[in-house]
Amino acid sequence: MDRCTCPGASSWKERRRQRDDATDARKALAKEAVGEVEAQNPRGRENIARALDEAYRERGLEYHPHERQLVSEMIETTQISRPLRDVRALAVLGRWLFGVGNDIRKMLSDDKGGTE
């Protein structure tokens, strides 16, 4: 599509570039927020979540509840001893994927009028 010369292609390319720029800016702000929280080194998932909320709010960011939980748990995971870290990280990612899968199933069933 980048090489397309069809009518309307240039406006599509511009919208895509703007969307990509906005996504990149959000990722940079989120990375900055997480870095700030990691530097504060709060202990406990709830303290980490509160610090994340504040850091995101200061940057005008919003995030999905699954993202909040995942990032909080991953920061907490980095604070535990090395032998358990990898196992814990895999468990956190597995729970997150399961939650996202449930959200997708719910959205799909809602689109069908709630019938499965």
C-alpha positions in Angstrom: 0.0 0.0 0.0 3.0 2.3 0.5 3.7 2.4 -3.3 0.0 2.8 -4.2 -0.8 5.7 -6.5 -4.6 5.3 -6.4 -6.7 8.4 -5.6 -6.9 8.7 -1.8 -3.7 6.8 -1.2 -1.8 9.9 -0.1 -4.4 10.7 2.5 -4.4 7.1 3.7 -0.6 7.2 4.0 -0.8 10.4 5.9 -3.3 9.0 8.4 -1.2 5.9 8.8 1.9 8.0 9.4 0.1 10.1 12.0 -1.3 7.0 13.7 2.2 5.4 13.8 3.7 8.6 15.2 1.0 8.8 17.9 1.7 5.1 18.8 5.4 5.7 19.0 4.9 8.8 21.2 2.7 6.8 23.5 5.2 3.9 23.8 7.9 6.4 24.6 5.9 8.0 27.4 4.8 4.6 28.8 8.5 3.5 28.8 9.4 6.7 30.6 6.7 6.2 33.2 7.7 2.6 33.8 11.4 3.7 34.1 10.4 6.3 36.7 8.5 3.7 38.8 11.4 1.3 38.6 13.7 4.0 39.8 11.4 4.7 42.8 11.7 1.0 43.6 8.3 0.6 45.4 7.6 -2.7 47.1 4.4 -4.7 46.7 2.0 -4.9 43.7 -0.4 -2.3 45.1 2.3 0.3 45.8 3.7 -0.3 42.3 0.3 0.0 40.8 -0.3 3.3 42.6 3.1 4.6 41.4 2.2 3.6 37.9 -1.1 5.3 38.0 0.5 8.5 39.1 3.3 8.3 36.5 0.8 7.5 33.7 -1.5 10.3 34.8 1.3 12.8 34.9 2.0 12.0 31.3 -1.7 12.1 30.2 -1.7 8.4 29.5 -4.5 5.9 30.0 -4.1 2.2 29.9 -6.2 -1.0 29.9 -6.6 -2.7 33.3 -4.8 -5.8 32.0 -1.8 -3.5 31.1 -1.8 -2.1 34.6 -1.8 -5.5 36.1 0.8 -6.9 33.7 3.3 -4.0 34.2 2.8 -4.0 38.0 3.4 -7.7 38.2 6.4 -7.6 35.9 8.0 -4.7 37.9 7.4 -6.8 41.0 8.9 -9.8 39.3 12.1 -8.0 38.6 12.5 -7.4 42.4 12.6 -11.1 43.3 15.6 -13.4 43.4 17.1 -14.6 40.1 16.1 -18.3 40.2 12.4 -17.6 40.6 12.3 -14.6 38.3 12.0 -16.4 34.9 9.3 -18.8 36.2 7.3 -15.9 37.7 7.6 -13.9 34.5 6.2 -16.8 32.5 3.4 -17.2 35.0 2.5 -13.5 34.8 2.5 -13.5 31.0 0.4 -16.7 30.9 -2.2 -15.1 33.2 -2.2 -12.0 31.1 -2.7 -13.9 27.8 -5.5 -15.9 29.4 -7.2 -12.6 30.4 -6.8 -11.1 27.0 -8.2 -14.2 25.4 -11.2 -14.0 27.7 -11.7 -10.3 26.7 -11.6 -11.2 23.0 -14.1 -14.0 23.5 -16.4 -11.7 25.3 -16.1 -9.0 22.6 -16.9 -11.6 19.9 -19.9 -13.0 21.8 -21.1 -9.4 22.4 -20.9 -8.8 18.6 -23.1 -11.8 18.0 -25.7 -10.5 20.4 -24.5 -12.4 23.4 -25.1 -15.9 21.9 -22.5 -18.5 21.6 
